[in-house]
Amino acid sequence: MSERNGLTNLLNPVVQLSYRKHIHVLKLRKIIVVGGGASGLMAAGRAAECGAEVMLLEKMATPARKIRITGKGRCNLSNTADISDFITHFGTSGRFLRQVFGQFFSGELTEFLASHGMAVTVERGGRIFPSHADAPAVARVLIDWCKSVGVKILPTHPVSELIITGEMVSGVVCNKKIISADSVILATGGKSYPRTGSTGDGYKLAESAGHTLVPVSPSLVPLMADKAVVKELAGLELKNIKARLYINLKKKKEAFGELIFTHAGLSGPIILTMSSIVVEALKEHKQVAIHLDLKPALDDKKLDARLLRDRGNRGNEPMHSVLRGLLPQPLVAVCLNETEIDPEVAANQLNAEKRKKLRYWLKDFRFKITGHSSFDEAIITNGGVATREIEPRTMESKKTRGLYLVGELLDIQAETGGYNLQAAFSTGWVAGQSAAL
Ligand SMILES: Cc1cc2nc3c(=O)[nH]c(=O)nc-3n(C[C@H](O)[C@H](O)[C@H](O)COP(=O)(O)OP(=O)(O)OC[C@H]3O[C@@H](n4cnc5c(N)ncnc54)[C@H](O)[C@@H]3O)c2cc1C
């Protein structure tokens, strides 16, 4: 073996391990991964690639059910933001991820996917998607890779207990049987979208290993509004609008983009972004309101000029027809009703006071927020296992040796934009490698 090849091989953990095996040093580490989502599959594949004997126990009949529905079936895998920017999207939990991202980040993820035949594309806001916009294909790549590197995937294998001897994990209980291992990687996810298998089992398992839970709540979740009109508007999507969030009458946040009316209230990217603050405020019985600016590109003066122009050009037309130039059809009736403008009144008969009322409404369409949807509709779970109890370089538990905790099970949560999946992939990869070597 040439010196160059020798060096290359030492840098490649797989070859490095088979080299050690050759000189009788290696005893294969036996690793159990609990949960076959984004973090668990990445952990299992990486551990096996590093030479460990890996068994992945998944409680559902098929792994990766959540990955298949991410990004509305398109899977927003990651984001092009650099690490310093990326971690700011996790709020206070971001700092914990710096060391993990230093080892496996968006570049490594896209290289990994490319090496398995999946190209990616970058969209608005640096969002990374598979080029074929196919979330199930991402699940297939991960599962096929795991199988190809020797991971034994066992579906319908729910883990109910961890076996801990002294301060060390030595296996799990699954379907009433004990399965022993040198290390266990807990990748059971949070509590959101429980129909995908993420029912919060990992919290109980982590607590049994001495961990503390930061209380969990649904996040990136639709909000409920008190107005009857939301039912009439259900399904309507508004693009390029601004939403302002008020808590106890104080403005807390604003967001620009897309909103969707649901049967019970408001959803869509700009609402989901605000939802974690809203969930906390409602818990504390604070007053929450969202005001929509339907014409953010026009200030009061420009909007008035626009209304006057309409009056000049379309003076004889009734207001319900003139407003179609400013609003989508379902909003016209709501607008006329709330501003008490007679739908049949001609535009040139609208007095200054009514025009002012119309302007205010267009820039300040208000909703009192009365609640939020449950975990059933939450994109992620806020809270989880306290990260101060996890070694940030390896993801090993500081409470129980040989136990690793990854993904959404931890108290890490980000906005939409591909950040959550990257965190699951990165923590999984690092734990898989650390447990194996
Ligand atoms: C509708 C939707 C769309 C989303 N879109 C995006 C997106 O586009 N981009 C993004 O970044 N994030 C997105 N997310 C969030 C992202 O999917 C999650 O943060 C990520 O999948 C978490 O991965 P995980 O491996 O930690 O957990 P999960 O994916 O939840 O996987 C946990 C796995 O563990 C299994 N399990 C649970 N308990 C046990 C047990 N006792 N024994 C054995 N197995 C068990 C579950 O069945 C499941 O397969 C979306 C979430 C939802 C719900």
The ligand as an SDF file (V2000), in Angstrom:
LIG
                    3D

 53 58  0  0  0  0  0  0  0  0999 V2000
  -46.2410   18.2230    7.8200 C   0  0  0  0  0  0  0  0  0  0  0  0
  -44.7990   18.5000    8.1700 C   0  0  0  0  0  0  0  0  0  0  0  0
  -43.9880   19.1110    7.2450 C   0  0  0  0  0  0  0  0  0  0  0  0
  -42.6590   19.4120    7.5680 C   0  0  0  0  0  0  0  0  0  0  0  0
  -41.8700   19.9660    6.6200 N   0  0  0  0  0  0  0  0  0  0  0  0
  -40.5820   20.2520    6.9090 C   0  0  0  0  0  0  0  0  0  0  0  0
  -39.7210   20.7660    5.9140 C   0  0  0  0  0  0  0  0  0  0  0  0
  -40.0850   20.8800    4.7370 O   0  0  0  0  0  0  0  0  0  0  0  0
  -38.4470   21.0990    6.2900 N   0  0  0  0  0  0  0  0  0  0  0  0
  -37.9850   20.9240    7.5750 C   0  0  0  0  0  0  0  0  0  0  0  0
  -36.8400   21.2480    7.8530 O   0  0  0  0  0  0  0  0  0  0  0  0
  -38.7700   20.3600    8.5210 N   0  0  0  0  0  0  0  0  0  0  0  0
  -40.0440   20.0100    8.2120 C   0  0  0  0  0  0  0  0  0  0  0  0
  -40.8270   19.4290    9.1730 N   0  0  0  0  0  0  0  0  0  0  0  0
  -40.2170   19.0780   10.4790 C   0  0  0  0  0  0  0  0  0  0  0  0
  -39.3470   17.8350   10.3290 C   0  0  0  0  0  0  0  0  0  0  0  0
  -40.0420   16.8840    9.5570 O   0  0  0  0  0  0  0  0  0  0  0  0
  -38.9840   17.2270   11.6920 C   0  0  0  0  0  0  0  0  0  0  0  0
  -38.3660   18.2080   12.4790 O   0  0  0  0  0  0  0  0  0  0  0  0
  -38.0520   16.0210   11.5190 C   0  0  0  0  0  0  0  0  0  0  0  0
  -38.6460   15.0580   10.6810 O   0  0  0  0  0  0  0  0  0  0  0  0
  -37.7180   15.4030   12.8670 C   0  0  0  0  0  0  0  0  0  0  0  0
  -37.0020   14.2340   12.6290 O   0  0  0  0  0  0  0  0  0  0  0  0
  -36.7770   13.1660   13.7950 P   0  0  0  0  0  0  0  0  0  0  0  0
  -35.9940   12.0580   13.2120 O   0  0  0  0  0  0  0  0  0  0  0  0
  -36.2450   13.8260   14.9980 O   0  0  0  0  0  0  0  0  0  0  0  0
  -38.2210   12.6650   14.1880 O   0  0  0  0  0  0  0  0  0  0  0  0
  -39.3880   11.9790   13.3210 P   0  0  0  0  0  0  0  0  0  0  0  0
  -39.2390   12.2830   11.8910 O   0  0  0  0  0  0  0  0  0  0  0  0
  -40.6170   12.3670   14.0150 O   0  0  0  0  0  0  0  0  0  0  0  0
  -39.1160   10.4140   13.4820 O   0  0  0  0  0  0  0  0  0  0  0  0
  -39.2990    9.7460   14.6970 C   0  0  0  0  0  0  0  0  0  0  0  0
  -39.4750    8.2720   14.3920 C   0  0  0  0  0  0  0  0  0  0  0  0
  -39.4120    7.5290   15.6180 O   0  0  0  0  0  0  0  0  0  0  0  0
  -40.4190    6.5310   15.6010 C   0  0  0  0  0  0  0  0  0  0  0  0
  -40.7420    6.1820   16.9980 N   0  0  0  0  0  0  0  0  0  0  0  0
  -41.3520    6.9690   17.9120 C   0  0  0  0  0  0  0  0  0  0  0  0
  -41.4500    6.3150   19.0890 N   0  0  0  0  0  0  0  0  0  0  0  0
  -40.8750    5.0940   18.9060 C   0  0  0  0  0  0  0  0  0  0  0  0
  -40.6850    3.9660   19.7480 C   0  0  0  0  0  0  0  0  0  0  0  0
  -41.0980    3.9300   21.0140 N   0  0  0  0  0  0  0  0  0  0  0  0
  -40.0580    2.8790   19.2460 N   0  0  0  0  0  0  0  0  0  0  0  0
  -39.6400    2.8640   17.9400 C   0  0  0  0  0  0  0  0  0  0  0  0
  -39.8180    3.9020   17.0950 N   0  0  0  0  0  0  0  0  0  0  0  0
  -40.4220    5.0140   17.5770 C   0  0  0  0  0  0  0  0  0  0  0  0
  -41.5630    7.1940   14.8510 C   0  0  0  0  0  0  0  0  0  0  0  0
  -42.4910    6.2540   14.3580 O   0  0  0  0  0  0  0  0  0  0  0  0
  -40.8250    7.9480   13.7610 C   0  0  0  0  0  0  0  0  0  0  0  0
  -40.6130    7.1480   12.6260 O   0  0  0  0  0  0  0  0  0  0  0  0
  -42.1460   19.0840    8.8650 C   0  0  0  0  0  0  0  0  0  0  0  0
  -42.9730   18.4480    9.7850 C   0  0  0  0  0  0  0  0  0  0  0  0
  -44.2810   18.1480    9.4490 C   0  0  0  0  0  0  0  0  0  0  0  0
  -45.1470   17.4530   10.4590 C   0  0  0  0  0  0  0  0  0  0  0  0
  1  2  1  0
  2  3  1  0
  2 52  2  0
  3  4  2  0
  4  5  1  0
  4 50  1  0
  5  6  2  0
  6  7  1  0
  6 13  1  0
  7  8  2  0
  7  9  1  0
  9 10  1  0
 10 11  2  0
 10 12  1  0
 12 13  2  0
 13 14  1  0
 14 15  1  0
 14 50  1  0
 15 16  1  0
 16 17  1  0
 16 18  1  0
 18 19  1  0
 18 20  1  0
 20 21  1  0
 20 22  1  0
 22 23  1  0
 23 24  1  0
 24 25  2  0
 24 26  1  0
 24 27  1  0
 27 28  1  0
 28 29  2  0
 28 30  1  0
 28 31  1  0
 31 32  1  0
 32 33  1  0
 33 34  1  0
 33 48  1  0
 34 35  1  0
 35 36  1  0
 35 46  1  0
 36 37  1  0
 36 45  1  0
 37 38  2  0
 38 39  1  0
 39 40  1  0
 39 45  2  0
 40 41  1  0
 40 42  2  0
 42 43  1  0
 43 44  2  0
 44 45  1  0
 46 47  1  0
 46 48  1  0
 48 49  1  0
 50 51  2  0
 51 52  1  0
 52 53  1  0
M  END
$$$$
